[in-house]
Amino acid sequence: MPSPLRVLVAKPGLDGHDRGAKIIARALRDAGMEVIYTGLRQTPEMVVNAALQEDVQVIGLSILSGAHNAIVPRVMELLREKDMTDVLVIVGGIIPDEDAAVLKEKHGVAAVFQPGAPLDEIVEFIRTTAGQPA
């Protein structure tokens, strides 16, 4: 049996609202994934270092503060610097459609999920894209 996907769920920036991140973390865990939750107020450096130490295949960033245009490019840059370009990065939160397109097309984010996205859709996207059978 293949080992479960390892997913890091992080709350970067100064945003103090983590209910959504915890709901996502629970849904991923219930779907059989190993979830590492970093807690609040993480810097991009802390997120990438935790991803490296935990040997994750997926990073999920939850950003509600509007700082996604600063935080996400920095996370992606650090992943490239550490030769971790095989790590799938998804972003959730309040992200305008125009910004979501830029995060995906310019910075390499795999997907952006907005509030209200069905949990099973997020789980299935991660499974399919990161290569874990259902």
DSSP file (Angstrom, degrees, kcal/mol; ACC not computed):
  #  RESIDUE AA STRUCTURE BP1 BP2  ACC     N-H-->O    O-->H-N    N-H-->O    O-->H-N    TCO  KAPPA ALPHA  PHI   PSI    X-CA   Y-CA   Z-CA
    1    1 A M              0   0    0      0, 0.0     0, 0.0     0, 0.0     0, 0.0   0.000 360.0 360.0 360.0 130.7    0.0    0.0    0.0
    2    2 A P        -     0   0    0      0, 0.0     3,-0.1     0, 0.0   130,-0.0  -0.308 360.0-102.9 -65.9 150.4    1.4    3.4   -0.9
    3    3 A S        -     0   0    0      1,-0.1     3,-0.1     3,-0.0    30,-0.0  -0.416  46.0 -97.0 -70.9 151.0    2.2    5.8    1.9
    4    4 A P        -     0   0    0      0, 0.0    29,-0.1     0, 0.0    -1,-0.1  -0.264  42.4 -94.5 -68.2 153.5   -0.3    8.6    2.4
    5    5 A L        -     0   0    0     27,-0.1    29,-3.1    -3,-0.1     2,-0.6  -0.397  34.9-137.0 -61.8 142.0    0.2   12.0    0.9
    6    6 A R  E     -a   34   0A   0     27,-0.2    51,-2.3    49,-0.1    52,-1.7  -0.933  24.2-173.6-106.5 123.6    1.8   14.4    3.3
    7    7 A V  E     -ab  35  58A   0     27,-3.2    29,-2.9    -2,-0.6     2,-0.6  -0.966  15.7-152.6-124.1 129.6    0.2   17.9    3.3
    8    8 A L  E     -ab  36  59A   0     50,-2.8    52,-3.5    -2,-0.4     2,-0.5  -0.896  10.4-163.4 -98.7 122.8    1.4   21.0    5.1
    9    9 A V  E     -ab  37  60A   0     27,-3.0    29,-2.4    -2,-0.6    30,-0.4  -0.937  17.4-179.3-106.7 124.2   -1.5   23.4    5.9
   10   10 A A  E     - b   0  61A   0     50,-2.9    52,-2.7    -2,-0.5    30,-0.1  -0.930  31.2-153.0-131.1 148.9   -0.2   26.9    6.7
   11   11 A K        -     0   0    0     28,-1.1    31,-2.1    -2,-0.3    30,-0.3  -0.803  29.7-172.4-115.1  83.7   -1.6   30.3    7.7
   12   12 A P  B     +e   42   0B   0      0, 0.0     3,-0.5     0, 0.0    31,-0.2  -0.390  43.8  20.4 -78.1 157.8    1.1   32.8    6.5
   13   13 A G  S    S-     0   0    0     29,-2.2    28,-0.3     1,-0.2    29,-0.1  -0.341 107.9 -51.4  86.3-166.4    1.0   36.4    7.3
   14   14 A L  S    S+     0   0    0     27,-0.1    -1,-0.2    -2,-0.1     2,-0.2   0.409  87.3 126.8 -93.0   1.3   -0.8   38.3   10.0
   15   15 A D        -     0   0    0     -3,-0.5    26,-0.7     1,-0.1    50,-0.0  -0.407  39.4-168.8 -62.5 128.0   -4.2   36.9    9.4
   16   16 A G        +     0   0    0     -2,-0.2     2,-0.7    24,-0.1    -1,-0.1   0.264  54.4 101.0-104.3  11.9   -5.6   35.4   12.7
   17   17 A H        +     0   0    0      1,-0.1     4,-0.2     2,-0.0    47,-0.1  -0.859  33.2 156.1-102.7 111.6   -8.5   33.5   11.3
   18   18 A D     >  +     0   0    0     -2,-0.7     4,-2.3     2,-0.1     5,-0.2   0.282  38.2 104.8-120.3  12.0   -7.8   29.8   11.0
   19   19 A R  H  > S+     0   0    0      1,-0.2     4,-2.2     2,-0.2     5,-0.2   0.936  86.0  48.1 -58.4 -46.7  -11.2   28.1   11.1
   20   20 A G  H  > S+     0   0    0      1,-0.2     4,-2.5     2,-0.2    -1,-0.2   0.906 110.4  51.3 -60.7 -42.9  -11.1   27.4    7.4
   21   21 A A  H  > S+     0   0    0      1,-0.2     4,-2.6     2,-0.2    -1,-0.2   0.895 110.6  48.9 -62.2 -39.7   -7.6   26.0    7.5
   22   22 A K  H  X S+     0   0    0     -4,-2.3     4,-2.2     2,-0.2    -1,-0.2   0.873 110.0  51.1 -69.1 -36.2   -8.6   23.7   10.4
   23   23 A I  H  X S+     0   0    0     -4,-2.2     4,-2.3    -5,-0.2    -2,-0.2   0.926 112.5  46.4 -65.3 -43.8  -11.6   22.5    8.4
   24   24 A I  H  X S+     0   0    0     -4,-2.5     4,-2.7     2,-0.2     5,-0.2   0.932 110.9  52.6 -62.2 -46.1   -9.5   21.8    5.4
   25   25 A A  H  X S+     0   0    0     -4,-2.6     4,-2.3     1,-0.2    -2,-0.2   0.908 110.8  47.2 -57.9 -42.7   -6.9   20.0    7.5
   26   26 A R  H  X S+     0   0    0     -4,-2.2     4,-3.0     2,-0.2    -1,-0.2   0.912 110.9  51.1 -65.9 -42.4   -9.6   17.8    9.0
   27   27 A A  H  X S+     0   0    0     -4,-2.3     4,-1.2     2,-0.2    -2,-0.2   0.906 112.1  47.0 -62.2 -41.7  -11.1   17.0    5.6
   28   28 A L  H  <>S+     0   0    0     -4,-2.7     5,-2.3     2,-0.2    -1,-0.2   0.912 113.3  48.3 -66.6 -42.1   -7.7   16.0    4.2
   29   29 A R  H ><5S+     0   0    0     -4,-2.3     3,-2.0    -5,-0.2    -2,-0.2   0.927 109.5  52.2 -62.3 -44.8   -6.9   13.9    7.3
   30   30 A D  H 3<5S+     0   0    0     -4,-3.0    -1,-0.2     1,-0.3    -2,-0.2   0.766 104.2  58.7 -63.2 -24.3  -10.3   12.2    7.1
   31   31 A A  T 3<5S-     0   0    0     -4,-1.2    -1,-0.3    -5,-0.2    -2,-0.2   0.368 128.6 -97.5 -86.0   4.6   -9.5   11.4    3.4
   32   32 A G  T < 5S+     0   0    0     -3,-2.0     2,-0.2     1,-0.3    -3,-0.2   0.557  80.5 132.3  95.9   9.0   -6.4    9.5    4.6
   33   33 A M      < -     0   0    0     -5,-2.3     2,-0.6    -6,-0.1    -1,-0.3  -0.634  59.9-118.9 -91.9 152.7   -3.7   12.1    4.1
   34   34 A E  E     -a    6   0A   0    -29,-3.1   -27,-3.2    -2,-0.2     2,-0.5  -0.813  36.0-161.4 -86.9 125.5   -1.1   13.0    6.7
   35   35 A V  E     -a    7   0A   0     -2,-0.6     2,-0.5   -29,-0.2   -27,-0.2  -0.929  16.3-168.4-118.3 131.1   -1.6   16.7    7.6
   36   36 A I  E     -a    8   0A   0    -29,-2.9   -27,-3.0    -2,-0.5     2,-0.6  -0.976  10.8-161.8-112.7 120.4    0.9   19.0    9.3
   37   37 A Y  E     -a    9   0A   0     -2,-0.5   -27,-0.2   -29,-0.2   -29,-0.1  -0.915   6.0-165.4-107.1 123.6   -0.7   22.2   10.5
   38   38 A T        -     0   0    0    -29,-2.4   -28,-0.1    -2,-0.6    -1,-0.1   0.671  31.7-134.9 -83.5 -17.3    1.8   25.0   11.2
   39   39 A G        -     0   0    0    -30,-0.4   -28,-1.1   -21,-0.1     3,-0.3  -0.414  41.5 -27.9  89.5-172.9   -0.5   27.3   13.1
   40   40 A L  S    S+     0   0    0      1,-0.2   -24,-0.1    -2,-0.1   -27,-0.1  -0.279 109.1  20.9 -81.8 160.5   -1.0   31.1   12.7
   41   41 A R  S    S+     0   0    0    -26,-0.7     2,-0.3   -30,-0.3    -1,-0.2   0.856  72.2 169.0  56.9  49.9    1.3   33.9   11.6
   42   42 A Q  B     -e   12   0B   0    -31,-2.1   -29,-2.2    -3,-0.3    -1,-0.2  -0.695  28.0-135.7 -90.3 142.3    3.9   31.9    9.6
   43   43 A T     >  -     0   0    0     -2,-0.3     4,-2.3   -31,-0.2     5,-0.2  -0.558  29.0-108.9 -85.3 160.7    6.5   33.6    7.4
   44   44 A P  H  > S+     0   0    0      0, 0.0     4,-2.5     0, 0.0     5,-0.2   0.894 122.4  54.0 -55.5 -38.3    7.1   32.2    3.9
   45   45 A E  H  > S+     0   0    0      1,-0.2     4,-2.5     2,-0.2     5,-0.2   0.907 107.7  49.0 -62.8 -41.8   10.5   31.0    5.2
   46   46 A M  H  > S+     0   0    0      2,-0.2     4,-2.2     1,-0.2    -1,-0.2   0.898 111.5  50.2 -64.3 -40.3    8.8   29.2    8.1
   47   47 A V  H  X S+     0   0    0     -4,-2.3     4,-2.3     2,-0.2    -2,-0.2   0.945 113.6  43.4 -63.0 -49.7    6.4   27.5    5.7
   48   48 A V  H  X S+     0   0    0     -4,-2.5     4,-2.3     2,-0.2    -2,-0.2   0.894 113.6  51.1 -68.0 -39.9    9.0   26.3    3.3
   49   49 A N  H  X S+     0   0    0     -4,-2.5     4,-2.7    -5,-0.2    -1,-0.2   0.910 111.3  48.3 -63.3 -40.8   11.4   25.1    6.1
   50   50 A A  H  X S+     0   0    0     -4,-2.2     4,-2.6     2,-0.2    -2,-0.2   0.909 110.5  51.8 -64.4 -41.0    8.5   23.1    7.6
   51   51 A A  H  X>S+     0   0    0     -4,-2.3     5,-1.7     2,-0.2     4,-0.7   0.895 112.1  46.6 -62.0 -39.8    7.7   21.7    4.2
   52   52 A L  H ><5S+     0   0    0     -4,-2.3     3,-0.7     2,-0.2    -2,-0.2   0.943 114.3  46.0 -66.6 -48.7   11.3   20.6    3.8
   53   53 A Q  H 3<5S+     0   0    0     -4,-2.7    -2,-0.2     1,-0.2    -1,-0.2   0.861 116.7  44.7 -63.3 -36.6   11.6   19.1    7.3
   54   54 A E  H 3<5S-     0   0    0     -4,-2.6    -1,-0.2    -5,-0.2    -2,-0.2   0.503 102.1-133.3 -88.3  -4.7    8.3   17.3    7.0
   55   55 A D  T <<5 +     0   0    0     -3,-0.7    -3,-0.2    -4,-0.7     2,-0.2   0.938  40.2 179.3  53.4  54.4    9.0   16.0    3.5
   56   56 A V      < -     0   0    0     -5,-1.7   -49,-0.2     1,-0.1    -1,-0.1  -0.486  35.3-155.7 -87.9 156.5    5.5   17.0    2.2
   57   57 A Q  S    S+     0   0    0    -51,-2.3    31,-2.7     1,-0.2     2,-0.4   0.621  81.7  38.8 -96.7 -19.8    4.2   16.6   -1.3
   58   58 A V  E     -bc   7  88A   0    -52,-1.7   -50,-2.8    29,-0.2     2,-0.5  -0.989  59.1-162.9-137.4 139.3    1.6   19.4   -1.0
   59   59 A I  E     -bc   8  89A   0     29,-3.1    31,-2.7    -2,-0.4     2,-0.6  -0.994   8.8-165.7-118.0 127.2    1.5   22.8    0.7
   60   60 A G  E     -bc   9  90A   0    -52,-3.5   -50,-2.9    -2,-0.5     2,-0.5  -0.961   5.6-162.7-111.6 118.8   -1.9   24.4    1.3
   61   61 A L  E     -bc  10  91A   0     29,-2.7    31,-3.1    -2,-0.6     2,-0.6  -0.881   3.3-159.8-103.2 127.5   -1.7   28.2    2.1
   62   62 A S  E     + c   0  92A   0    -52,-2.7     2,-0.5    -2,-0.5    31,-0.2  -0.929  18.5 171.9-107.6 114.8   -4.8   29.7    3.7
   63   63 A I  E     + c   0  93A   0     29,-3.0    31,-0.8    -2,-0.6     5,-0.1  -0.961  20.3 152.8-132.1 116.0   -4.8   33.5    3.2
   64   64 A L        +     0   0    0     -2,-0.5    -1,-0.1    29,-0.2    29,-0.1   0.460  62.3  80.6-112.1  -7.3   -7.6   35.8    4.1
   65   65 A S  S    S-     0   0    0      1,-0.1    -1,-0.1   -48,-0.1    28,-0.0   0.566 100.7-113.6 -83.0  -9.8   -5.7   39.0    4.8
   66   66 A G  S    S+     0   0    0     28,-0.2     3,-0.5   -51,-0.0    -1,-0.1   0.502  87.5 113.6  88.2   3.7   -5.2   40.1    1.2
   67   67 A A    >>  +     0   0    0      1,-0.2     4,-2.7   -55,-0.1     3,-1.5   0.248  35.1 110.6 -92.3  13.6   -1.4   39.6    1.4
   68   68 A H  H 3> S+     0   0    0      1,-0.3     4,-1.7     2,-0.2    -1,-0.2   0.819  70.2  60.4 -60.1 -32.7   -1.5   36.7   -1.2
   69   69 A N  H 34 S+     0   0    0     -3,-0.5    -1,-0.3     1,-0.2    -2,-0.1   0.677 116.2  33.4 -71.8 -15.5    0.3   38.8   -3.9
   70   70 A A  H <> S+     0   0    0     -3,-1.5     4,-1.0     3,-0.1    -2,-0.2   0.794 122.6  43.5-100.0 -43.5    3.3   39.2   -1.5
   71   71 A I  H  X S+     0   0    0     -4,-2.7     4,-2.3     2,-0.2     5,-0.2   0.939 110.1  50.8 -72.9 -49.4    3.3   35.9    0.4
   72   72 A V  H  X S+     0   0    0     -4,-1.7     4,-2.6    -5,-0.2     5,-0.2   0.924 108.9  49.6 -63.3 -47.5    2.7   33.4   -2.4
   73   73 A P  H  > S+     0   0    0      0, 0.0     4,-2.2     0, 0.0    -1,-0.2   0.887 112.0  50.8 -58.5 -35.1    5.4   34.6   -4.8
   74   74 A R  H  X S+     0   0    0     -4,-1.0     4,-2.5     2,-0.2    -2,-0.2   0.915 109.5  49.4 -67.6 -42.0    7.9   34.5   -1.9
   75   75 A V  H  X S+     0   0    0     -4,-2.3     4,-2.3     1,-0.2    -1,-0.2   0.932 112.5  48.1 -60.1 -45.1    6.9   30.9   -1.0
   76   76 A M  H  X S+     0   0    0     -4,-2.6     4,-2.0     1,-0.2    -2,-0.2   0.886 110.8  51.2 -64.8 -38.8    7.3   29.9   -4.6
   77   77 A E  H  X S+     0   0    0     -4,-2.2     4,-2.4    -5,-0.2    -1,-0.2   0.922 110.5  48.4 -62.7 -45.0   10.7   31.6   -4.8
   78   78 A L  H  X S+     0   0    0     -4,-2.5     4,-1.9     1,-0.2    -2,-0.2   0.877 108.6  54.0 -64.9 -37.7   11.9   29.8   -1.7
   79   79 A L  H  <>S+     0   0    0     -4,-2.3     5,-3.2     2,-0.2    -1,-0.2   0.916 109.8  47.8 -62.3 -42.0   10.7   26.5   -3.0
   80   80 A R  H ><5S+     0   0    0     -4,-2.0     3,-1.7     3,-0.2    -2,-0.2   0.923 109.6  53.1 -63.1 -43.3   12.7   27.0   -6.2
   81   81 A E  H 3<5S+     0   0    0     -4,-2.4    -1,-0.2     1,-0.3    -2,-0.2   0.847 111.8  45.3 -60.6 -34.2   15.8   28.0   -4.1
   82   82 A K  T 3<5S-     0   0    0     -4,-1.9    -1,-0.3    -5,-0.1    -2,-0.2   0.250 115.7-115.0 -94.9  12.9   15.5   24.8   -2.1
   83   83 A D  T < 5S+     0   0    0     -3,-1.7    -3,-0.2     1,-0.1     3,-0.2   0.902  76.5 131.3  55.2  45.7   15.0   22.7   -5.3
   84   84 A M    > < +     0   0    0     -5,-3.2     3,-1.7     1,-0.1    -4,-0.2  -0.182  13.7 130.1-117.4  37.5   11.4   21.8   -4.1
   85   85 A T  T 3   +     0   0    0      1,-0.3    -1,-0.1    -6,-0.2    -5,-0.1   0.614  63.5  69.3 -71.3  -9.7    9.6   22.5   -7.3
   86   86 A D  T 3  S+     0   0    0     -3,-0.2     2,-0.5    -7,-0.1    -1,-0.3   0.543  75.2 103.9 -82.9  -6.0    7.9   19.1   -7.2
   87   87 A V  S <  S-     0   0    0     -3,-1.7     2,-0.4   -29,-0.1   -29,-0.2  -0.653  74.2-130.8 -78.7 125.7    5.8   20.3   -4.2
   88   88 A L  E     -c   58   0A   0    -31,-2.7   -29,-3.1    -2,-0.5     2,-0.5  -0.615  21.8-158.9 -76.3 129.2    2.3   21.1   -5.2
   89   89 A V  E     +c   59   0A   0     -2,-0.4    21,-2.7    19,-0.3    22,-0.8  -0.955  13.0 176.8-115.7 125.5    1.1   24.4   -3.9
   90   90 A I  E     -cd  60 111A   0    -31,-2.7   -29,-2.7    -2,-0.5     2,-0.4  -0.924  13.0-152.5-121.8 152.8   -2.5   25.3   -3.5
   91   91 A V  E     -cd  61 112A   0     20,-2.3    22,-3.0    -2,-0.3     2,-0.3  -0.972  10.2-175.1-127.5 138.3   -4.0   28.5   -2.1
   92   92 A G  E     +cd  62 113A   0    -31,-3.1   -29,-3.0    -2,-0.4     2,-0.3  -0.958  37.0  63.1-129.4 151.6   -7.3   29.0   -0.3
   93   93 A G  E    S-c   63   0A   0     20,-1.9     2,-1.3    -2,-0.3   -29,-0.2  -0.916  93.2 -22.4 138.6-163.2   -8.9   32.2    0.9
   94   94 A I  S    S+     0   0    0    -31,-0.8   -28,-0.2    -2,-0.3    20,-0.1  -0.703  72.6 154.3 -88.7  93.6  -10.3   35.4   -0.3
   95   95 A I        -     0   0    0     -2,-1.3    -2,-0.1    -4,-0.1     5,-0.1  -0.979  42.7-125.1-126.1 116.5   -8.5   35.8   -3.6
   96   96 A P     >  -     0   0    0      0, 0.0     4,-2.6     0, 0.0     3,-0.3  -0.270  26.9-114.8 -58.0 148.5   -9.9   37.9   -6.4
   97   97 A D  H  > S+     0   0    0      1,-0.2     4,-2.2     2,-0.2     5,-0.2   0.870 115.9  54.1 -53.7 -41.2  -10.2   35.9   -9.7
   98   98 A E  H  > S+     0   0    0      1,-0.2     4,-1.6     2,-0.2    -1,-0.2   0.913 111.2  45.1 -62.1 -41.7   -7.7   38.2  -11.4
   99   99 A D  H  > S+     0   0    0     -3,-0.3     4,-2.8     2,-0.2    -2,-0.2   0.879 109.1  56.3 -69.0 -37.7   -5.1   37.5   -8.7
  100  100 A A  H  X S+     0   0    0     -4,-2.6     4,-2.0     1,-0.2    -2,-0.2   0.914 106.2  51.0 -59.8 -42.7   -5.9   33.8   -8.7
  101  101 A A  H  X S+     0   0    0     -4,-2.2     4,-3.1     1,-0.2     5,-0.3   0.912 111.4  47.3 -61.8 -42.5   -5.1   33.7  -12.5
  102  102 A V  H  X>S+     0   0    0     -4,-1.6     4,-2.2     1,-0.2     5,-1.3   0.910 109.3  53.6 -66.0 -42.5   -1.7   35.5  -11.9
  103  103 A L  H  <5S+     0   0    0     -4,-2.8     6,-2.3     3,-0.2     4,-0.3   0.886 117.7  37.8 -60.1 -38.0   -0.9   33.2   -9.0
  104  104 A K  H  X5S+     0   0    0     -4,-2.0     4,-0.9     4,-0.2    -2,-0.2   0.951 124.4  36.1 -77.1 -51.8   -1.4   30.2  -11.2
  105  105 A E  H  <5S+     0   0    0     -4,-3.1    -3,-0.2    -5,-0.2    -2,-0.2   0.903 129.8  27.2 -74.4 -42.3    0.0   31.4  -14.5
  106  106 A K  T  <5S+     0   0    0     -4,-2.2    -3,-0.2    -5,-0.3    -1,-0.1   0.843 131.0  32.0 -90.3 -36.1    2.9   33.5  -13.3
  107  107 A H  T  4<S-     0   0    0     -5,-1.3    -3,-0.2    -4,-0.3    -2,-0.1   0.577 101.4-115.8-106.2 -10.0    3.9   31.9  -10.0
  108  108 A G     <  +     0   0    0     -4,-0.9   -19,-0.3    -6,-0.3    -4,-0.2   0.667  50.4 161.9  88.7  16.5    3.0   28.2  -10.6
  109  109 A V        -     0   0    0     -6,-2.3    -1,-0.3     1,-0.1   -19,-0.2  -0.524  34.2-144.4 -67.5 135.9    0.3   27.7   -8.0
  110  110 A A  S    S-     0   0    0    -21,-2.7     2,-0.3     1,-0.2   -20,-0.2   0.875  70.8 -11.2 -72.9 -37.7   -1.6   24.5   -8.9
  111  111 A A  E     -d   90   0A   0    -22,-0.8   -20,-2.3    -8,-0.0     2,-0.4  -0.991  51.1-144.7-160.5 154.5   -5.0   25.8   -7.8
  112  112 A V  E     -d   91   0A   0     -2,-0.3     2,-0.5   -22,-0.2   -20,-0.2  -0.995  17.0-164.0-125.4 124.3   -6.8   28.5   -5.9
  113  113 A F  E     -d   92   0A   0    -22,-3.0   -20,-1.9    -2,-0.4     3,-0.1  -0.934   7.7-153.5-111.7 128.1   -9.9   27.6   -3.8
  114  114 A Q    >   -     0   0    0     -2,-0.5     3,-2.0   -22,-0.2   -20,-0.2  -0.483  40.8 -68.0 -94.3 166.7  -12.3   30.4   -2.7
  115  115 A P  T 3  S+     0   0    0      0, 0.0    -1,-0.2     0, 0.0   -23,-0.0  -0.253 122.7  29.9 -53.8 136.9  -14.5   30.4    0.3
  116  116 A G  T 3  S+     0   0    0      1,-0.3     3,-0.1    -3,-0.1    -2,-0.0   0.367  78.8 148.9  93.1  -4.5  -17.3   27.9   -0.1
  117  117 A A    <   -     0   0    0     -3,-2.0    -1,-0.3     1,-0.1     2,-0.1  -0.420  58.8-102.7 -61.1 134.2  -15.3   25.5   -2.3
  118  118 A P    >>  -     0   0    0      0, 0.0     4,-1.7     0, 0.0     3,-0.5  -0.357  21.5-136.2 -62.1 134.8  -16.6   21.9   -1.7
  119  119 A L  H 3> S+     0   0    0      1,-0.2     4,-2.6     2,-0.2     5,-0.2   0.888 104.5  55.3 -59.5 -40.3  -14.3   20.0    0.6
  120  120 A D  H 3> S+     0   0    0      1,-0.2     4,-2.4     2,-0.2    -1,-0.2   0.828 104.8  54.5 -65.5 -28.9  -14.5   16.9   -1.6
  121  121 A E  H <> S+     0   0    0     -3,-0.5     4,-2.2     2,-0.2    -1,-0.2   0.900 110.0  46.2 -67.7 -40.9  -13.5   18.9   -4.6
  122  122 A I  H  X S+     0   0    0     -4,-1.7     4,-2.3     2,-0.2    -2,-0.2   0.932 113.8  48.3 -66.5 -46.1  -10.3   20.1   -2.8
  123  123 A V  H  X S+     0   0    0     -4,-2.6     4,-2.7     1,-0.2    -2,-0.2   0.935 113.3  47.5 -59.0 -47.8   -9.5   16.5   -1.6
  124  124 A E  H  X S+     0   0    0     -4,-2.4     4,-2.9     1,-0.2     5,-0.3   0.887 109.8  52.9 -64.6 -39.4  -10.1   15.1   -5.1
  125  125 A F  H  X S+     0   0    0     -4,-2.2     4,-2.9     2,-0.2     5,-0.3   0.941 111.9  45.6 -60.5 -46.6   -7.9   17.8   -6.7
  126  126 A I  H  X S+     0   0    0     -4,-2.3     4,-2.7     2,-0.2     6,-0.3   0.940 114.6  47.9 -63.6 -46.6   -5.0   17.1   -4.3
  127  127 A R  H  X>S+     0   0    0     -4,-2.7     5,-2.3    -5,-0.2     4,-0.9   0.945 117.3  41.8 -58.2 -49.3   -5.4   13.3   -4.9
  128  128 A T  H  <5S+     0   0    0     -4,-2.9    -2,-0.2     3,-0.2    -1,-0.2   0.920 120.4  40.9 -66.5 -45.4   -5.5   13.6   -8.6
  129  129 A T  H  <5S+     0   0    0     -4,-2.9    -2,-0.2    -5,-0.3    -1,-0.2   0.853 119.4  43.1 -76.8 -34.9   -2.8   16.2   -9.0
  130  130 A A  H  <5S-     0   0    0     -4,-2.7    -1,-0.2    -5,-0.3    -2,-0.2   0.515 114.4-114.9 -90.4  -4.4   -0.4   14.8   -6.4
  131  131 A G  T  <5 +     0   0    0     -4,-0.9    -3,-0.2     1,-0.2    -4,-0.1   0.796  61.6 145.3  84.7  29.4   -0.9   11.2   -7.7
  132  132 A Q      < -     0   0    0     -5,-2.3    -1,-0.2    -6,-0.3    -2,-0.1  -0.881  46.4-127.0-100.6 127.8   -2.6    9.5   -4.7
  133  133 A P              0   0    0      0, 0.0    -5,-0.0     0, 0.0    -6,-0.0  -0.376 360.0 360.0 -67.8 150.8   -5.2    6.8   -5.6
  134  134 A A              0   0    0     -2,-0.0    -6,-0.0   -10,-0.0    -2,-0.0   0.482 360.0 360.0 -70.1 360.0   -8.6    7.2   -4.0
